[in-house]
């Protein structure tokens, strides 16, 4: 027999379609306001219905497969209103009105009516959900129940004592998830027997269940047979996915939130428990010396006990710093507010922690700061994470131990975050003071109530208001901030803002030219770059400006007509680099500007309030190869190694561009002095060889950002890329000049040294004998 798969309203005619096209049609006048439609089935009858709740009537077209006949039935809905919702469950049409349920099975001409209290449901039912043949789930705020229609009678078969926040229907069961993270599995084919699964440790720290689905799992029972058992796939509030088997065990957990990382940083591993550290500060040098000697003796005792096997290491070797500080902890925070720590060497997730009631800031990221490093053993390292509350009206501070994920401190402030600044001031336990400026111009500190430590330090804030196209400077006065300067930018929207990193080390204060003269760099740690767009994308312009964040002085301004965003920029040492789209020539361009002093400064200290002299700039533009998703620069411990710029292209590749290729002093026709300085001749196209890409044959999806870190080797910088994919690697812009090759022959050099020592001894004896014989003559 044919069966109806759908009902379609064509103008004022109902057409019923099946797998083989149009099965039956009814040329009956249909009001345009009929909005509810569907199909219900019985053994031999299929009914398609159209319901007009405003006119309080239903039109039903019934197809009888045994008689191969079609008839039209009109039923009055005396209870219906426009807000009524109808639910179908294969062979039953149900409507919930106040405390009554109206239902009709396929083959009946009229609706039946049952009061909820008559079937044992005394609580308020908010909605009905279809759960297979003749079965529905009545959802309430405090309780839920499974109801069924059998032999034309509605009855409740199972009550759940918690609010069901999610449900899934399988072939022979219904799974209900309650608000206390309990799963109730109701068997449809076994007298509606219910089994309650308490998730327990599986649900700890994951929030609430968002969605669930049923799976069929293979459970091995012997060497030759397997049993197919129902399992549950749970999606949690922290974006993790778990599979729960029938025996209440967790089959596996997948941290899907790692595909939505929005902020990350690299953290040093502890140097090991055997490095003596001065734990406390003493005003008396003798007490400090005594404390250090006692600590060294205790660590020596631990080392001896460990050598003879009578002691246990405080931490695993994996969690100790290596000789060159190449292994790091990757601290990453996802958009769901879940913090992860991964080991950079293996990629293993060391721990994960969900921070509820916290979402990213207005820029889509979290503000992450290392308050205390792991160098102060046994004091734990501390990482501060700042985000917004769920309603985005307040700032939330969470401080965690990156070694084990323990939450050390959490506080929610009364206002939004304006800016956060990590100072160099430390408390008695080596924790740096974190200043949190809220939009009411109040300054809070972590650790709390440490304003006295920063009273003598001139601290300045620079606020950016994208909606007003405004820059504002403030200075810390006690526990509040006062405005010092304000600048209204000309333009329609701010595309990008970037400032120098606090750990931006500068090795050389000048550049030695080919004629042996020195070009002194303009090193200002307080600069900030702003890109503002005006007009449309095709005929607009981009203004790139450089400001001193302390005094508000404009240091640089470049106007690019017929350019548009997006703009990626960064400020490093004495140079500014930005990437944007040229709408006139239909290409991407990279612009670099370097700032120098006209003469040597009189002092090495810089002050924005008392600048040495005005600076001048040199700039140059290059044609880029592709659009960018992010941009970063390599960092080393002393910044002796020449820097390289990292371009994360939208096609998933990461290019390493030496800074020498992005030099504004590259000459068109090199002079002997330029050749002496080893300047590369200028070419407009920024050509990159395939060896410049450090992703090799891998393609990284949806890159959101990059983080670089330093190592114990001056030649090596670390790079962590996050997005849908995570990628970690080492970058050596000047090759590994401070490392021996892997194929270095240690045995040969050892034999050579031994030979030299033996030759020295022999020749020394021969020389003494020769001198003695000469004296006898």
ABEGO torsion letter per residue (X at the ends): XBBBABBBBBEABBBBBBAAEBABBBBBBBBAABABBEBBBBAABBBBBBBBAAAGBBBBBBBBAAAGBBBBBBBBBAABBAABBBBBBGABBBBBBEABBBBBBBGBABBBBBBAAAAGBABBBABBBBAEBGBBBBBBAABBBBBBBBGGBBBBABBBABBBABBBBBAABBBBBBAAGBBBBBBAABGGBBBBBBAEAAABGAEBBABBBBBBBBBBABAABBBBBBBBBBBBAAGBBBBBBAAGBBABBBBAAAAABABBBBBBBBAEAABBBBABBBABAAAAAAAAAAAAAAAAAAAAAAAAGABBBABBAAABBBAAGABBBBBBBBAAGBBBBBBAAAGBBABBBBBBGBBBBAAGBBBBBBABBAABOABBBBBBBBBBBAAGABBBBBBBBAAAGBBABBBBBABBBABBBBBABBBAAGBBBBBBBBAAGBBBBOBBGAAAAAAABBBBBBBBBAAAGBBBBBBBBEABBBBABBBBBBEABBABBBBBBAABBBABABBBBAAGBBBBBBBBAABBBBBBBBEBAAABBBBBBBBBAAAGBBABBBBBBGBBOBBBBBBBEABBBBBBBBAAAGBBBBBBBBBBBABBBABABBBAABBABBBBBBBBBBBBABBBABBBBBBBAAGABBBBBBBBBAAGBBBBBBAAAABAABBABBBAAAAAAGBBBBBABBBBBAAABAAEABBBBGBABBBBBBBABAABBBBBBBEABBBBBBBBAAEBAABBBAABBAAAAAAAAAAAAAAAAAAAAAAAAAAAAAAAX
